[in-house]
Amino acid sequence: MLMCSMPLERRYLVYSKNGLVSCRPLLEDEGLFNLSSGTRFLRHLGYRISQPSDMIISTD
């Protein structure tokens, strides 16, 4: 369980690595993407996004 208190006027990045939870404030020039916002951003830049193929070819 994680319990903490942070000021609401700032943005924070909370992440977990190897079971250790860390938190730090985001800098003014930093932003985060989830899958949906990342896809919208790439489309805005002119990239075409397609669904992955059901057939995965192994390169082994």
C-alpha positions as protocol buffer text, in pm:
chain_id: "A"
residue {
  index: 1
  type: MET
  ca { x: 0 y: 0 z: 0 }
}
residue {
  index: 2
  type: LEU
  ca { x: 128 y: 346 z: -89 }
}
residue {
  index: 3
  type: MET
  ca { x: 18 y: 643 z: 116 }
}
residue {
  index: 4
  type: CYS
  ca { x: 156 y: 990 z: 71 }
}
residue {
  index: 5
  type: SER
  ca { x: 62 y: 1353 z: 44 }
}
residue {
  index: 6
  type: MET
  ca { x: 171 y: 1585 z: -237 }
}
residue {
  index: 7
  type: PRO
  ca { x: 73 y: 1941 z: -329 }
}
residue {
  index: 8
  type: LEU
  ca { x: -195 y: 1942 z: -599 }
}
residue {
  index: 9
  type: GLU
  ca { x: -48 y: 2233 z: -795 }
}
residue {
  index: 10
  type: ARG
  ca { x: 244 y: 2024 z: -925 }
}
residue {
  index: 11
  type: ARG
  ca { x: 265 y: 1718 z: -1151 }
}
residue {
  index: 12
  type: TYR
  ca { x: 446 y: 1409 z: -1029 }
}
residue {
  index: 13
  type: LEU
  ca { x: 581 y: 1094 z: -1186 }
}
residue {
  index: 14
  type: VAL
  ca { x: 523 y: 790 z: -965 }
}
residue {
  index: 15
  type: TYR
  ca { x: 679 y: 464 z: -1080 }
}
residue {
  index: 16
  type: SER
  ca { x: 786 y: 127 z: -950 }
}
residue {
  index: 17
  type: LYS
  ca { x: 1105 y: -60 z: -1032 }
}
residue {
  index: 18
  type: ASN
  ca { x: 1212 y: -386 z: -868 }
}
residue {
  index: 19
  type: GLY
  ca { x: 946 y: -340 z: -600 }
}
residue {
  index: 20
  type: LEU
  ca { x: 1068 y: 8 z: -500 }
}
residue {
  index: 21
  type: VAL
  ca { x: 820 y: 292 z: -551 }
}
residue {
  index: 22
  type: SER
  ca { x: 969 y: 627 z: -642 }
}
residue {
  index: 23
  type: CYS
  ca { x: 819 y: 971 z: -695 }
}
residue {
  index: 24
  type: ARG
  ca { x: 957 y: 1291 z: -841 }
}
residue {
  index: 25
  type: PRO
  ca { x: 808 y: 1617 z: -967 }
}
residue {
  index: 26
  type: LEU
  ca { x: 788 y: 1660 z: -1344 }
}
residue {
  index: 27
  type: LEU
  ca { x: 992 y: 1945 z: -1485 }
}
residue {
  index: 28
  type: GLU
  ca { x: 818 y: 2223 z: -1678 }
}
residue {
  index: 29
  type: ASP
  ca { x: 934 y: 2089 z: -2015 }
}
residue {
  index: 30
  type: GLU
  ca { x: 844 y: 1724 z: -1944 }
}
residue {
  index: 31
  type: GLY
  ca { x: 527 y: 1544 z: -2043 }
}
residue {
  index: 32
  type: LEU
  ca { x: 395 y: 1189 z: -2032 }
}
residue {
  index: 33
  type: PHE
  ca { x: 213 y: 985 z: -2294 }
}
residue {
  index: 34
  type: ASN
  ca { x: -19 y: 693 z: -2255 }
}
residue {
  index: 35
  type: LEU
  ca { x: -99 y: 475 z: -2556 }
}
residue {
  index: 36
  type: SER
  ca { x: -395 y: 688 z: -2664 }
}
residue {
  index: 37
  type: SER
  ca { x: -226 y: 1028 z: -2638 }
}
residue {
  index: 38
  type: GLY
  ca { x: 93 y: 891 z: -2794 }
}
residue {
  index: 39
  type: THR
  ca { x: -106 y: 760 z: -3093 }
}
residue {
  index: 40
  type: ARG
  ca { x: -282 y: 1096 z: -3135 }
}
residue {
  index: 41
  type: PHE
  ca { x: 53 y: 1277 z: -3121 }
}
residue {
  index: 42
  type: LEU
  ca { x: 207 y: 1051 z: -3387 }
}
residue {
  index: 43
  type: ARG
  ca { x: -98 y: 1096 z: -3615 }
}
residue {
  index: 44
  type: HIS
  ca { x: -71 y: 1473 z: -3566 }
}
residue {
  index: 45
  type: LEU
  ca { x: 292 y: 1451 z: -3685 }
}
residue {
  index: 46
  type: GLY
  ca { x: 176 y: 1269 z: -4000 }
}
residue {
  index: 47
  type: TYR
  ca { x: 250 y: 908 z: -3909 }
}
residue {
  index: 48
  type: ARG
  ca { x: 2 y: 639 z: -4014 }
}
residue {
  index: 49
  type: ILE
  ca { x: -79 y: 399 z: -3731 }
}
residue {
  index: 50
  type: SER
  ca { x: -194 y: 48 z: -3822 }
}
residue {
  index: 51
  type: GLN
  ca { x: -303 y: -251 z: -3618 }
}
residue {
  index: 52
  type: PRO
  ca { x: -36 y: -516 z: -3561 }
}
residue {
  index: 53
  type: SER
  ca { x: -54 y: -825 z: -3778 }
}
residue {
  index: 54
  type: ASP
  ca { x: -189 y: -1148 z: -3629 }
}
residue {
  index: 55
  type: MET
  ca { x: 105 y: -1327 z: -3787 }
}
residue {
  index: 56
  type: ILE
  ca { x: 427 y: -1266 z: -3596 }
}
residue {
  index: 57
  type: ILE
  ca { x: 735 y: -1377 z: -3785 }
}
residue {
  index: 58
  type: SER
  ca { x: 1017 y: -1498 z: -3565 }
}
residue {
  index: 59
  type: THR
  ca { x: 1365 y: -1371 z: -3647 }
}
residue {
  index: 60
  type: ASP
  ca { x: 1543 y: -1647 z: -3451 }
}
